[in-house]
Amino acid sequence: MNSARNVLIVSVIFILSTAFIPAVLSAQTETKPSFGISFSGFIKTDLIYDSRQTVNLREGHYLLFPKGESLDKDGRDINAASSFHMLSIQTRLLGKIVGPDALGAKTSGLIEAEFFGTSDADINGFRLRHAYVKLNWPTTELLVGQFWHAMFITDSFPDVASFNTGAPFQPFSRAPQVRLTQRFGRFSLIAAALAQRDFVSNGPDGASSAYARNAACPEVNLKAQYLWSGEGGRELLAGASVDYKSLVPRLSTPAGYRTDASLRTWAGQAYFKYRTSAATLKAELVYGQDLHHLTMLGGYGVHEVTDPVKGIETYTPLDTVSGWVEVQTNGPRFQAGMFAGYSKNLGAKEAVGGAAYARGADIAALYRIAPRAVINAGRLRLAGEVEWTAAAYGKPDGRGVVRDAKWIGNLRLLGAVYYFF
């Protein structure tokens, strides 16, 4: 009797629950904003042929420029040897997060990672690319986390097939940061305070974030930007920025004495993009000091030893000017494009009297020409690119200006297969 009654009670509760719970959930859905995470990304495989040995990252996947001559005892160039490789390490996973409002702002977040690793020893390793939270008010945006460096223009960068994305002719760096954007109609003012993590400055102990951390102040970037959009997919973007950073290369000298000698540098940038439904034109110019952490030519050197007994040093930056231009068609199925870049080492304004901590300190100039073709078929993309990069190698003089340079080139043939999800 009791058993039958219990079964009846449970049955009634179940029936009422199945009828009532959906109504409650529906009411909650109507009164509360939805939030969660959605995933996307792509699988990518690159097939790479180089006509000579190169300065690169991740087993040649990320190309910077060709290596200089290295002559054997018979006078033959050891680096004049071709190579071939296939890699899928650029495969990427992205999670976009939306959540409830906070502080009167729309909130969102993003996490992105890939299998590029943090070094050649960690190739295939799953590494963090981006991780940030954003607060959006009607005309103001606050971003906190790791994202592209403020000098990497996310609305206008080279759309090449190669993973180098136009480096070392344009800034390529991701950095922990706090970035504030204030919009005034078509104009925007952007201020960012940045640190260093994966893309770091060079120094006496090799590439490290310690030099920027020990300066005890963030890198600062200020930017002004204009964006206009019209009918038929037309868009005009123009902007300029100025960047300032400080480094402390040593806390102690080789002789064991404390030192706080610092290096203060600046950089300037201007960029432009014009897009129509048929084609897009982009261009950028960068002039700056110690651009090593932006994966560009440059760095700094020891200017003089002010105290020979204690080994106290002062430093001077190497100046670099770099620019690129790109044009591409915008067909939905077939696209063709051409990238061209040039970079020059201008040396230092003061004498370099000691070691130089720089990328390409023996390179006077670089240039690259890279035509490409892309076929899109649904979620599948096939890309082919021919990339000719040449470097003028020579000997730095007393101010770091490279003399008696000889041009050395590399031809890269790149095929890429993408599958987006």
TIGUTOR-775471 format. One record per residue: x, y, z of N, C-alpha, C in turn. Coordinates in steps of 0.2 Angstrom, whole numbers, plus 5000, padded with zeros to 4 digits. Example, Ala and Ser with C-alpha at 12.3 -4.5 7.8 and 13.67 -1.06 7.14 Angstrom:
BEGIN
506649725039506249785039506649845039
506449895035506849955036506450005039
This chain:
BEGIN
500449945000500050005000500450065000
500950065005501450125005501850134999
502050074996502450074990502050104984
501450084984501050104978500950184979
500850204985500750274986501350314985
501950284986502550324985502750334977
502550274974502650274967502150334964
501550334966501050384964501350454965
501650464971501850534973502450554968
502950504967503450524963503250534956
502750504954502550514947502250574946
501850604951501550664951502050724951
502550714955503150764955503450764949
503650714946503950704939503550744934
502950734934502550764928502450834929
502350854936502350934937503050964935
503550924937504250954936504350964928
504250914924504350924917503950974914
503350994917502951044914503151114917
503451114923503551174926504251204925
504751164925505451184924505551214917
505351194911505451224905505151294905
504551304909504351374909504751424913
505051394919505551434923506151454919
506451404915507051414911506851464906
506251464903506051514898506051584900
505751584907505751654910506451674911
506951634913507551654915507951674909
507851644903508151664897507951734895
507251744896507051814894507251864898
507451854904507651904909508451914910
508751864908509551864909509851854902
510451894901510751884895511151824895
511251794889511551724888512351744888
512651694890513451694890513651624889
514351624887514651564886515251574881
515451514879516051514874515951474868
516151504862516151474856516851464853
516951404850517551384847517651394840
518151414837518351414830519051404829
519251404823520051404821520151374815
520751344813520851314807521451264808
521451224803521951174802522451194796
523051204797523451224791524151184791
524251164785524851134783525251174778
525951184779526351224775526851184771
526951184765527451154761527951204759
528651194761529051254760529751224757
529951264752530551254748530951324749
531651314751532051374751532651364747
532851414743533451404739534151404742
534151434749534751434753534551434760
535051424764534951424772534651494774
534251494779533951554781533951574788
533851634790533751654797533051644799
532851604803532151584804531951564811
531351544812531051514818530751454816
530751404821530351344821530451304814
531151284814531351234808531151264801
531251334801531151364794530451394793
529951374797529351394796529251464796
529551504800529451574801530051604798
530051634792530651654788530751734789
531351744791531551814792531951844786
532551814784532951834779533451784778
533851784772534351724770534951734775
535251684776535951684780536451714775
536951744778537551774774538051714772
538551734769538951684766539351654772
539551594772539951554776540451514772
541051534771541451504766541851444769
541951384766542351334769543051344766
543451294768544151304766544351304759
543851284755543951284747543551354744
543351394749542951454747542251444744
541951384746541251374744540851394750
540251424748539751444753539351394756
539451374762539051324765538351334766
538151404766537451414766537051414760
537451404754537151404748536851334746
536451314751536151244751535351254752
534951214747534251224748533951174753
533351184755533051144760532251134758
531951084761531251074760530951054766
530351074768530051044774529251054774
528951014778528151024779528051024786
527551074788527351084795526651094795
526351074801525651094803525551134809
526151154811526151184818525751254819
525551284813525151344814524451334815
524251264815523551244817523351284823
522751314823522551354829521851344831
521751364838521051354841520951414845
520351444844520151504846519451504850
519451524856518751524860518551604861
517951614859517651684860517151674866
517251724871516851714877516351784877
515751774879515351824880515051814887
514851874891514651864897514151924899
513851924905513451974907513752044908
513352094908513652164908513952174915
514452214915514852234922515052304921
514952344926515152414927514852454921
514252434919513952474914514152454907
514652404906514952394900514752324897
514752314891514752244888515352204889
515352144892515952114893516052054888
516752044886516851984882517651964883
517751904881518451884882518651844876
519351824875519551784870520151744872
520251684870520851644871520951614865
521651614863521851584856522551554857
522551494855523251454855523351414849
523951394848524151354842524751314844
524951274839525451214841526151234839
526251304839526951334836527451324841
527351314848527851304853528151374855
528651364859528951424862529651434859
529951374856530651374854530651314849
531251304846531251244841531251184845
531451184852531451124856530751104858
530351154858529651144860529151144854
529351134848528951134842528451084842
527851094840527251054841526951074848
527251114852526951124859526351174858
525851164863525251214863525451274866
525451334863525651394866525051444866
525151494871524651544871524851604866
524351624862524351674858524051744861
523451734862523051794864522651764870
522551814875522151794881521951864884
521351884883521151954885520451964887
520252014891519552024893519452104890
518852114888518652174885518052204888
518052264890517452304892517252354887
516652354885516452404879515852444882
515952514882515452564883515252594876
514752634875514552654869515152684865
515652724867516152754864516852734866
516852694871517552674875517652604875
518252584874518452514875519052504879
519052454884519552444888519752364887
520452354885520652284884521252274889
521152214892521652194897521852124896
522552114894522752044893523252044888
523451984885523951974880523551984873
523852024869523552034862524152064858
523952074851524452104847524752164850
525352174849525752244850525352304847
525352354850524952414848525252434841
525852414839526152434832525952384827
525652334829525352284824524652304823
524552334817523852364815523352304813
522952284818522552224816522052244810
521852304809521452324803521852334797
522452324797522852334791523552304792
523652244790524252204790524352164784
524952144782525052104776524652044776
524252024771523851964771524251914767
524851904768525251854764525151784767
525351734763525151664765525751644770
526251674770526851654775526651674782
526851634787526651644794527051714796
527551734793527951794795527551854795
526951854791526551914790526851974789
527351974785527752034782528352054786
528452014792529052024796529652004792
530252044792530452094797530252164795
529852174790529752234787529152274791
528752244794528252274798528252244805
528052284811528052254817527652184818
527952144821527652074823527752064830
527252064834527352054841526752044845
526652004850526152004855526352024861
525952054866526252084872525652084877
525852064883525352084889525252164889
524652184890524552254889523852274893
523752344894523152374895523052424890
522552424886522352464880521752504881
521752564880521052604881520952644874
520352634871520152664865519552704866
519652764864519152814864518952844857
518252824855518052844849517752914849
517852954843517553014842517253014835
516752984834516452974827516952934823
517152954818517652924814518352914816
518552964821519152964824519252924830
519852894832519952854838520652874841
520652884847521252894851521352824855
521952794854522152734858522752744862
522752724868523352724872523452654875
524052634875524252564878524852564882
524852534887525452514892525552444891
526252424889526352354887526952334891
526952264891527552224894527852184889
528352144890528652094886528552024888
528351974884528351904886528651864880
528351844875528651804870529051834865
528951904864529351944859529751994864
530351984864530752014869531352054866
531652094870532252134868532852094869
533452114866534052074866534452114871
535052074874535452104878536052064880
536452084886537052044888536851974889
536251954892536151884893535651854888
535651874882535251854877534551884877
534151854873533451884872533051874879
532751924882532451914888531951964890
531451954894531052004896531252044902
531852024905532152044911532352124910
532552134904532852204903532252254903
531652244901531052284901530752284908
530752224911530552224918530952264923
531552254922532052294927532052374926
531752394920531652464919531052494924
530652444926530152464931529652514928
529552514922529052554919528752524912
528152524910527952494904528152534898
528152494892528152524886527552564885
527552624882526952664881526852674873
526252664871526052684864525452724864
525452784860524952824859524752824851
524152824849523952814842523352854841
523352884835522752914832522552884826
521852874825521652834819521052864816
520952864810520352884806520052824802
519452814802519152754799518452774796
518452774789517852784785517552724781
516952714782516652664778516052694773
516052664767515552684762515152634759
514752644754514352594751514852554747
514552494745514952444741515552414744
515652414750516152384754516752434754
516752494752517252544752517452564759
518152564761518352584767519052614767
519152674771519752704771519952714778
520652684779520952684786521552724786
521752764790522352804791522552814798
523152814800523352824807524052834808
524252854814524952864816525052844823
525652824825525752814832526452834834
526552844840527252854843527252804849
527852774850528052724855528652734859
528652724865529252744870529352684874
529952664875530152604880530752624883
530852584889531552594893531752524894
532452514894532752454896533252464901
533452414905534052414910534352354908
534952354904535252294901535652254907
535852284912536252254917536052274924
536052234929535952254936536652254939
537152214936537852214939538252204933
538852234934539352234929539752164929
540152144924540552084924541052084930
541252144932541652154938541352144945
540652144945540352124951540052194954
539952244951539752304954539052324951
538652344956537952364954537952424949
537452414944537352464939536652474937
536452534936535752544933535652584927
536252584923536252614916535652594912
535252634909534652624905534752644898
534252624894534252634887533552664886
533452714883532752744882532652754874
532152724871532052724864531352744862
531252764856530652784853530552754846
529952754844529752734837529152774835
529152784828528552814825528252774819
527652774818527352734813526752774810
526652764803526052784799525852734795
525152724794524952674790524252694786
524052654781523552674777523252614773
522552614773522252564769521652594765
521552574759520952584755520652524752
520052514753519752454751519152464747
519052434741518452434737518152354737
517652344734517352274733517852234728
518252274724518652234719519352224722
519652274726520352274728520552304734
521052294737521352324743522052354742
522152414744522852434744523052454752
523652434754523852444761524552464760
524752514765525452534765525652554773
526252544774526452564781527252584781
527352634786528052654787528252664794
528852634796529052634803529752664803
529852704808530552734809530652724817
531152694819531252684826531952654828
531952654835532652634838532452564842
532952524841532952464845532252424844
532152404838531552364836531552294836
532052264840532152194840531552154843
531252184848530652154851530052154846
530052194841529552194836529752144830
530252104831530452054825530652094819
531052144820531252184815532052194816
532352224810533052244811533152294817
533752284820533952334825534052304832
534252354836534452334843534852394846
535352374850535752434853536452404854
536852454856537552434857537852474863
538452444865538752484871539052544867
538952604870539252664868539952674870
539952674877540652684880540652654887
541252634890541352614896541552674900
541052704905541252764908541652754915
541652694917542052674923542452604921
543052614919543452544917543552504923
543652524929543752484934543152444936
542552474937541952444938541552414932
541752434926541452414920540752444919
540652504921539952534920539952554913
539352534909539352554902538752604901
538752634895538152674893537952644886
537352654884537152614878536852664873
536852644866536552684861536152644856
535552664854535152624850535352624843
535152574839535252574832534552594829
534652634824533952664821533852614815
533152604813532952574808532352604804
532352604798531752634794531552574790
530852564789530652504786529952524783
529752494777529152514774528852454770
528252454769527952394765527352424761
527152394756526552404752526252344749
525652334749525252274747524652294743
524552254738523952264734523652194733
522952184733522652114732521952124730
521752074726521052074724520552044729
519952054729519452034734518951994732
519051954727518551904724518451854730
517751834730517551784735517851714734
518051694728518351624727519051624725
519251674721519951684719520251754721
520851754724521151814726521851814724
522151864721522851874720523151934723
523751934725524051984729524851994728
525052054730525752064729526052104735
526552084739526852114744527552134742
527752194744528452224743528652264750
529252244752529452274758530252294758
530452344761531052364761531252394768
531852374771532052394778532852414777
533052464781533752484781533952504788
534552474789534952494796535252554795
535052604799535352674799535952684804
536052634808536652634812536452674818
536852704822536752734828536952814828
536652854832536852924831537552934835
537752894840538352894843538752834842
539452834844539852784842539652724846
539752664843539652594846540352574848
540552574854541152564856541252494859
540752454859540752384862540252344859
540052294862539552234860538952264857
538652234852538052254849537552204850
536952214853536452174854535852184850
535852154844535452174838535252114834
534752124830534552074825534852104818
535252064815535452094808535952154809
536452144814536852204815537352204809
537452154805537952154799537552164793
536852184793536452194787536352264786
536552284780536352354778535652374776
535352324773534652334770534352264769
533752264768533352204766532752224761
532652184757531952194753531652124751
531052124750530652064749530052084743
529952034739529452044734529051974734
528451974735528051914736527351914733
527351884727526651874724526351814727
525651814727525251754729524651744726
524351684726523651674723523351624729
522651644729522251604734521651584731
521451524733520751494731520351474737
519751504737519351484743518751444740
518651384744518151334742517751314748
517251354750516951344756517351354762
517451304766517951304772518651294770
518751274764519451254762519751314758
520451324760520851374756521451344754
521651354748522251334745522651404743
523251404745523651464744524351444741
524651484737525251474734525651544734
526251544736526651614736527351604734
527651644730528351654729528651714732
529151694736529451754741530151754739
530351814737531051824736531251874741
531751854745532051904751532751904750
533051964750533751984749533952024755
534652004757534952044762535652064760
535752134762536452154760536952154766
537352104766537852084771538452124770
538752154776539352194776539652194783
540052244784540452254790540152314794
539952314800539752374803540352424805
540252484804540852534806540752554813
541052614815541052634822540452654824
539952674820539252694822538752634820
538952574819538452524817538252524810
538452574806538252574799538652524795
538252484791538552424788538852454781
539552434780539852454774540052394769
540152414763540452364758539952304758
539352314758538852264758538752224751
538552164752538452114746537752084747
537352094742536752064742536751984741
536351954745536251884745535451874746
535251824741534451814741534251744742
533651734744533351674745532651674741
532551614738531851604735531551554739
530951574741530551534745529851514741
529751454740529151434737528651404742
528051424743527651404748526951384746
526751324748526051304747525751294754
525151314754524751304761524051284760
523851234764523151214764522851224771
522251264770521951284777521251244777
520951224783520251204783520051244790
519551284788519251324794518651294797
518551304804518051274807517751324812
